[in-house]
Amino acid sequence: MTVCGPAFTVEVRPGDNLMFHVALAIAKPGDVVVVDGKADATCALFGDLMATQAAAAKLGGFVVDAASRDTASLATGSFPIFAAGTNPCGPTKGLAGRLSIPVSVGGVSVAPGDLVVGDVDGVVVIPTADIEDVLAAAQKKVEAEAQRVREIEEGLLVSPWLNDALRQAGLPPLESGRS
């Protein structure tokens, strides 16, 4: 499961999903709904119904700093969901919150429009102003790792940087038996 798109930020009161529903009604296709749920795990802020609505609206996914429910079906579905926990209890729907403001999710600041990228290893948020630089650095990293894979396939099993790192750590270099 992967997610990539601009953040549509939501701040809710713990245990209440009224503004999450508002976000689902107005977010644009491709938006990733990022919910500051204050890491509350006392009830779920969403489940199957909201994920189905979001998928039908062609939203990019959910990143929610709170619990979800309907875990088995959400885990096997195709809509990208990242939540801080699970709880079968449902929320209230009557407390005001805020939309399209900077929020904090899992201790990470997220502003509206920031690029949200995630997969099974986790979620990262790239501030709008840094997107081009981060994507360029990521491309260089992908190329460097592809080069290292080619080296390994050619028999270079010891990383070229390893002996220098060992020396800098005050350790002797490896013997050059495995080039």
N, C-alpha and C positions, 0 to 999 in steps of 0.2 A: 504494500500500500504506500503510495507516494502522494505528496501534496506540493503544489507550487503555485503561488499567486499572491496578489496584493492583499494586505491585511485590512479587513473591515472590523474595527475594534468595538467591543461592547464591554461595559462595566455593569455588573449586576450586583444586587445585594445578596449576601450569602443565603442560599436556599430558595431563591426566587428567580424565575426565568422570564418574566414579562418582557424585558428589553431584548432578550435573546430572540423571542418571537417577533418583536418589531424588526430586528436585524434580518431575520429570515424573509420578512415581507418586503424589505427595501434594498437588500444587498444585490449587487449586479452579478451576472454570470462570471465565473472565474474567481470571484472574491473568496478569500479564506476568512471565515468568521472566527475571530480570535476573542475569546471570552475570559475576562478577568472575573473569575468566580470566587476569588479570595481563598483558593485552595480548600474550599468547603467540601467535606465528604459526607455530611449528614444526610444528604439526599442527592438524587440525580437531577441535573439541569436539562438533560435531554435523553432521548432514546430513539426507537425505531421511527415514530411518527415524524419527529423533527428532521431526522436524517433523510427520510423519504422525501419530505418537502424540499429540503436543501438540494437533493439530487435532482428532483424534478425542475428546480429553478436553475440548475446547472452551476451551482456554487462550487468553489474549488475544494472545500473541506472545512472541518472544524478543528480548532485547537482550543481546548477548554481547560482552564485551571480550576476544575471541579469534577465531580463524579458524573458518570453516565449510567444508564441502565440498558436492559435488553442486550446484554453483553454478547451472548452467543450469536445472535443474528447480526449485530453490528460488526463483530469480528470476522464474519464470513461474507459480509457485504462488500460492495465495490466502492462505496463512498468513503473517502479518507477521513478518519477520525483519530484524534489524539486527545485523550482525557487523562486527568490526574488520578482517577480511581473509578470505582464502581459502587453503586448502591441501588437497591431495588425501589427505594422510597422516592416518591415524586415530589416536585417543588411546589411552592406557592406561585401565584401569578398576579401579584398586586403591588409590588414595590417598585418605585421609580429607580432608574439607573441612567446610564449615559451612553451615547453612541459617538463613534468617530472622534475619540479623544485618545491621548496616550494612555496606555494601560500597562500593568505589570502581570506577566503570566509566567509562573514558575521562576520568579525573580528576574525575568528578562523584560526590559522595557520594549514595548511595541507601539509604534505610532501608526496612524492610518496611512495605508499605502506602502508601508514597509514590505519587502519581499519575504514571504514565509515559504520555507522549503523544508520538507520532512520526508522521512522514510522509516523503516522499521528500527533504525538506529537512533532516531530522535528528530527533533525539530530545531532549526536555526532561523533566526530573524536577521535580515540584512537591512539596515537603515537605507532609505531611499537614496540618500546622497552617496552611499558607498557601493551601490549595486554594481556599477561598471568595474570598479577596481577589484571587488571581491570575485566577480565572474572571471576577470582576467587572471587573477591569482589561482582560482580554482582550475582553470584550463591548464595553467602551467603545472599544477600539481598532478592532474590527470596525465599529462604528457610525461612527466618525470616518472610516475609509477609505471606507465606503459613501457618506458625505456628500461626500468629496473626488471620488469617481467621478462623482457627480451634478453637481458643480461643473464638472468637466472636460467632461462631456457638454453642459453649458449654455454652454461656450465660455470658461470661466475657466481658461486654460492655464498661468498662472503661479501657483504656490502662494501663498496669502495670507500665509504667514509668511516667504517668501523674502527680500523687501526688508529686513525687520527683521533677519534673520540676516546679510545682507550688510553692513548698517550696523554691527552688533555686531562683525563681523570686520574692520571698518575699510575696507570696500569701498563703492564708490558703488552706490546702488540701480539696478535695471534701469529703463530708460525704460518708460513705461506704454503702449507700443504694442500689447502683447498682454495684454489684461485677463483 
